[in-house]
Amino acid sequence: MKSIEGLIRKRQSTRKFSDKPIAKEHILKCIEAARLAPSSSNAQPWKFIVVDTAEKRARIAKYTYEKIGFFNKFTSRAQCFVVITLEKQKLITRLGKRIKGIDWELIDIGIAAQHLCLQAEELGIGSCMIGWYSEKPVKELLQIPHNKKVALIIALGYPVEGYKIRKKIRKPLKEVLNYNTY
Ligand SMILES: Cc1cc2nc3c(=O)[nH]c(=O)nc-3n(C[C@H](O)[C@H](O)[C@H](O)COP(=O)(O)O)c2cc1C
């Protein structure tokens, strides 16, 4: 088992996938990691739709770049997608959103997505969270009910050989960290 620090440093958005298929049990491990994520009031406002057939993968890939430009073209090499839908929220979460102005359910989705990506990393599987996609055709293809929202798509696949770990471009610590006052 790799250390959490090692996984965090190694995980990056993978945008060059090899043709190597991902074993079903490894995908399941990633979903399990997401399923175990914490959520506001333990609402678990998600469903994970694994898209692993060649035909549907190609369609999902297309919906991440078609109309959006060449931005997400790399997804056509992904070996699997996990489409995360936003499910019914608890009353307390909806109230929180109204009173506090914070989307707790989207925080929940983000945490689950990161669990999934870190688990993938531990298995040597590359991931890229995809926020740009045409939602309507994705919903039609996967028969997602009209009243549900696609919150995020995660593209998965083994990185091509020699894929480099990039230097992380992040704001410096002193810009984001304060003690005891803003
Ligand atoms: C919610 C979310 C949506 C994202 N959507 C896309 C996307 O549509 N296409 C893409 O190539 N990267 C996408 N990314 C990846 C970010 O660009 C990337 O995480 C960021 O630049 C930091 O780089 P790193 O993941 O390699 O550390 C997304 C990331 C998040 C968290």
The ligand as an SDF file (V2000), in Angstrom:
LIG
                    3D

 31 33  0  0  0  0  0  0  0  0999 V2000
  -14.3250   19.5160  -11.1500 C   0  0  0  0  0  0  0  0  0  0  0  0
  -13.1880   19.3690  -12.1420 C   0  0  0  0  0  0  0  0  0  0  0  0
  -13.4580   19.4160  -13.5020 C   0  0  0  0  0  0  0  0  0  0  0  0
  -12.4310   19.2380  -14.4210 C   0  0  0  0  0  0  0  0  0  0  0  0
  -12.7170   19.2110  -15.7590 N   0  0  0  0  0  0  0  0  0  0  0  0
  -11.7230   18.9520  -16.6450 C   0  0  0  0  0  0  0  0  0  0  0  0
  -12.0200   18.8130  -18.0340 C   0  0  0  0  0  0  0  0  0  0  0  0
  -13.1600   18.9170  -18.4920 O   0  0  0  0  0  0  0  0  0  0  0  0
  -10.9810   18.5250  -18.8670 N   0  0  0  0  0  0  0  0  0  0  0  0
   -9.6910   18.3700  -18.4290 C   0  0  0  0  0  0  0  0  0  0  0  0
   -8.8160   18.1030  -19.2460 O   0  0  0  0  0  0  0  0  0  0  0  0
   -9.3900   18.5090  -17.1120 N   0  0  0  0  0  0  0  0  0  0  0  0
  -10.3670   18.7800  -16.2210 C   0  0  0  0  0  0  0  0  0  0  0  0
  -10.0710   18.8700  -14.8810 N   0  0  0  0  0  0  0  0  0  0  0  0
   -8.6890   18.6810  -14.4340 C   0  0  0  0  0  0  0  0  0  0  0  0
   -8.0310   19.9790  -13.9550 C   0  0  0  0  0  0  0  0  0  0  0  0
   -7.7070   20.7710  -15.0570 O   0  0  0  0  0  0  0  0  0  0  0  0
   -6.7920   19.6050  -13.1340 C   0  0  0  0  0  0  0  0  0  0  0  0
   -7.1880   18.8620  -11.9910 O   0  0  0  0  0  0  0  0  0  0  0  0
   -5.9800   20.8070  -12.6640 C   0  0  0  0  0  0  0  0  0  0  0  0
   -5.4770   21.5170  -13.7620 O   0  0  0  0  0  0  0  0  0  0  0  0
   -4.8100   20.3770  -11.7840 C   0  0  0  0  0  0  0  0  0  0  0  0
   -3.9740   19.4770  -12.4850 O   0  0  0  0  0  0  0  0  0  0  0  0
   -3.7010   17.9940  -11.9720 P   0  0  0  0  0  0  0  0  0  0  0  0
   -5.0120   17.2840  -11.8500 O   0  0  0  0  0  0  0  0  0  0  0  0
   -2.8470   17.3710  -13.0570 O   0  0  0  0  0  0  0  0  0  0  0  0
   -2.9970   18.0620  -10.6590 O   0  0  0  0  0  0  0  0  0  0  0  0
  -11.0830   19.0490  -13.9650 C   0  0  0  0  0  0  0  0  0  0  0  0
  -10.8350   19.0010  -12.5930 C   0  0  0  0  0  0  0  0  0  0  0  0
  -11.8660   19.1400  -11.6860 C   0  0  0  0  0  0  0  0  0  0  0  0
  -11.5410   19.0490  -10.2150 C   0  0  0  0  0  0  0  0  0  0  0  0
  1  2  1  0
  2  3  1  0
  2 30  2  0
  3  4  2  0
  4  5  1  0
  4 28  1  0
  5  6  2  0
  6  7  1  0
  6 13  1  0
  7  8  2  0
  7  9  1  0
  9 10  1  0
 10 11  2  0
 10 12  1  0
 12 13  2  0
 13 14  1  0
 14 15  1  0
 14 28  1  0
 15 16  1  0
 16 17  1  0
 16 18  1  0
 18 19  1  0
 18 20  1  0
 20 21  1  0
 20 22  1  0
 22 23  1  0
 23 24  1  0
 24 25  2  0
 24 26  1  0
 24 27  1  0
 28 29  2  0
 29 30  1  0
 30 31  1  0
M  END
$$$$
